[in-house]
Amino acid sequence: MNHGLEQVLHEPTRERNLLDLIVTSHPVMCHQTGTLAPLGDSDDLTTATALNLKANHHSGKRLVWLYSKANIESLHQHIAAAPWDINHVFDSMDDIWDSWYNMFIAICKQHIPHKFVSTTRTAKPWIHSNNEIKTAIRRKHRLHSRAKRINTEVTWATYRRQRNLVTALTRRAESAYIEELVNDVETGNTRRFFKYAKSALGNTSTGIPALKVGSAILETPEEKANALNNFFINQTDLPARNDPAPTFHPTTVQGTVLDSVQLFYPERELQGSKPNIVFILADDYGWDDIGYHGSFIQTPKLDRLAKEGVKLENYYVQPICSPSRCQLMTGRYQIRYGLQHSVITSDRPHGLPLDEVTLPQKLKENGYSTYVVGKWHLGFFRKEHMPLQRGFDKFYGYLTGGEDYWTHRRPNLYAKDPLAFHGLDLRDQDKPVLDQNGTYSTHLFAKKAIEIIQNHERSKPMFLYLPFQAVHSPLEAPTEYVEKYKDVKNPLVKTYAAMVSAMDEAVGNVTDALKRTRLWDNTVLIFSTDNGARRNAGSNWPLRGWKNTLWEGGVRGVGFVTSKLLRKGKRKCDALIHISDWFPTLLRISRSVSNGTKPLDGFDIWDTISSGTPSPRKEILHNIDPLHPKTDLSSLDSLHDHIFNPSVYAAIRSGDWKLLTGDQGLGGWKYSGTSGNKYEDAVEPPNKHLWLFNIRSDPQERNDLSVQYPDVVQELLERLAAYNKTALPPFWPSRDPRANPALHGDLFGPWL
């Protein structure tokens, strides 16, 4: 954000941020004192103020600030919108410019609070100079030893009372000490303050202890910066502001209070350079198959990335592969282009219509290099439908819905369709890949993604779309991953868990490559599944249903976002989000425009994810599929036929309510553990065609409320009817024998 400030220090003029300049350049932070004095007539368009740098008095250098009067008001608004209360120090804008000391004190009050760390002994002078606390601590130690020795409830209760007393005394002394430090600074006595501040932050190069957080000793500038980031992320008492909380990055600026770190505003950085975008899409990955949801499956890399970012706990996808990918790429519901039935197959002449503008096309227009590694599954019957013709600069992967993980051929060894075409499905750009038979696809795609990252031209931002084959059928995994689950009895569960661990490791390798190449700090990484786990592999527990159903287990997806550009990370997001929302969201953070696209169904949810603001999305159309098999309506269901035919396979989420119609199947619940799969069937009438659930209070979809809330049923049926009026007829062409790879050199590819 430019407030009209310019720094002139015997070097070219550079635009900087006010708070960045204070932290890195303010002379008080260089152990000096002084105030700014206005130079020139206040009525002039530009007023210069100058301050002698006493630390460099021998060089004669002066730090000069220039500011335009026209920008003072915007500066005032910026400070008012800061995530801490800085205005209590100042009565007017003049006070801000009259006293840099006041600005410095206001910042230090927020930047040097001790409640965010447990520091080493030398960083707690309020303890070591207070005899009352030292006596209380010694007594606490004696009582603790006595309690362990005697081990009675009375001795432990006595110890706990003393421990609480020590905590209370320490907090009071700490607050008083910091208040004294601030008073010292306000009266011009900075010696004790700087001694305390440098001890608190740590400086191993000068023999002062490293920062200690919990049991971790933080020695490097990066570690100290992360500790400060964690403090701001975990703050709960900051005023609600529109401006992001500051984060900290390592710096080489020496001699300052914060000599290891500097202020860094993510929103301004986002505006300063276009971020890299890495979108990792897992295939058929279940809600309960990730470590942070309680799974026995080991996913340490995914868990760590999710912990550092924002976990999306109310995030929805489509119940099968192609529809999720279509909506990711277009930001539009599948009813808009006639793909509401089933998936795009390898033997039918259909695909994502060419008049639909794709996400990589828009990003490419805006200067991005665009790459896809992995599964396409958006059609290829004509060359115009191939990835390189839909906005991607590079493609390495396969075109169809699934294949063998090792041979890269389809159908796999376990396929049962006697009419399925046979052939190789692996390409590098437009060329077949013939030398990777025997290479596990998860490893292969991670390797190719890493090569792209390493060879990426740094002058351009990058969009890397990495749709893994994992953990789609067939169940195949390298032996070393299967061995990790030797105690799992069920062979299907064991192999599936191994596949997940292999994918987890691959994601970790990709993120490590981003860090090695120094792209990570300006990257937004999104992880998502395309639908829920299958009935026979993986688990969506405690959600009802599985892949290819509109129950929550089919459409509620695992997802998270991690990036240093997030305003507030390390949290869960319960806001309503849909996979179609990524299109406008990624256009926004890349500073692209949606000109030329058709009307979007997706919403820009960056502020929701990054800052925790409410989601603009209030409703999700899960699908309307008139080609799905129907059965006879009951007399009760036929009462609604004049609004929307409830025998049609459909579902909609609006607010906390979810309505399902048509032949949904009984669904059910499945739990996967080390002992195998445990199923629980739903008990419902066989011809039931209408369900209403309050998903907020009943995410497992066990309590149908359609009878109790007929008005809600009618309202949601009317919403389905309104959507259905805008839907294109489903396009489901017949199988085309010309698609047979035997006619095209044993390779799946365009045939028309």
ABEGO torsion letter per residue (X at the ends): XBAGBBBBBGBBBBBBBAAAAAAAABAAAAGBBEBBBBBEBAABABBBBBBBBAAAAAAGBBBBBBBBAAAAAAAAAAAAABABBAAAABABAAAAAABAAAAAAAAAAAAABAAABBBBAAABAAAAABAAAAAAAAAAAAAAAAAAAAGBAAAAAAAAAAAAAAAAAAAAAAAAAAAAAAAAAAAGBAAAAAAAAAAAAEBAAAGBBBBBBEABBBABAAAAAAAAAAAAAABAABBBBABBBBBBBBBABBGBABAABBBBBAAAAAAABBBBBBBBBBBGBBAAABAAAGBABBBAAAAAAAAABBBBAABBBBABAAAAAAAAAAGBBAAAAGAABEBBBAABBBBBBAABBBAAAAAAAAGBBBBBBEBAGAEAABAAABAAAAGBABBBEBABABBBAAAGBOBBAABABAABBBEBBBBBEABBBAAABGBBAAAAAAAAAAAAAAABBAABBBBBBBBBAOABOBBBBBAAAAAAAAABABAAAAAAAAAAAAAAAAAAAAAAAAAAAGAAAABBBBBBBABBBBAABEBAOABBEBBGBABAAAABBBBBBBBAABABBGBBBABBBBAAAAAAAAAAAAGBBABGBBBBABBBAAAAAAAGBBBABABBBAEBBAABBBBBBBAAAAAAAAABBAABBBBBBBEABBBBBEBAEAEEBBBBBAAEBBBBBBBBBAABABBBBBAAABAAGABBAAAABAAAAAAAAAAAAAAAAABBBBBBBBBBAAABAAAAGGBBEBAX
